[in-house]
């Protein structure tokens, strides 16, 4: 590791906030949303190892917001820019929760960065999500 990188790391850890968030950007692994949303999914069955290995990782991923109204701190990140297929299947989206911010729906491609959680979450006996990301809009 170069001395510049070491210095930046020390500064990023010493000064939270903007510099820390820039450091986070440098180390986030870029993931193609299609890697997650095109799996063969069967409820209760193990997810592919390449998907499971991303659990707990800091990632950067691009996609489109599923349509919603007003402001929200949680939204679905999908591959379909027009949301023509109603609500996506449980393995076809990433549930994004923004850290300390809200956003409004936008039609364009966006990128989010944060910590990805992988695994089935059930509510009232139904799987409601497989992928969750807590982070920020990039």
CORURNOR-V411314 format. One record per backbone hydrogen bond with DSSP energy under -0.5 kcal/mol. CO is the residue of the C=O (numbers start at 1). NH is the residue of the N-H. Records with the same first field share a line. If there is no record, write none. Layout:
CO->NH + NH
This chain:
2->6
3->7
4->8
5->9
6->10
7->11
8->12
9->13
10->14
11->15
14->16
15->20
17->21
18->22
19->23
20->24
21->25
22->26
23->27
24->28
29->60
31->62
32->35 + 36
33->36 + 37
34->38
36->39
39->41
42->45
48->51 + 52
49->53
51->54
52->55
54->57
57->59 + 116
58->29
59->114
60->31
61->112
63->110
64->78
70->105
72->103
73->98
75->96
76->66 + 78
77->94
78->64
79->81
80->83
83->86
89->92
90->130
94->77 + 96
95->133
96->75
97->135
98->100
103->72
106->65
110->63
111->138
112->61
113->136
114->59 + 116
115->134
116->56
117->132
121->128 + 129
123->126
126->123
129->121
130->119
131->95
132->117
133->97 + 135
134->115
135->99
136->113
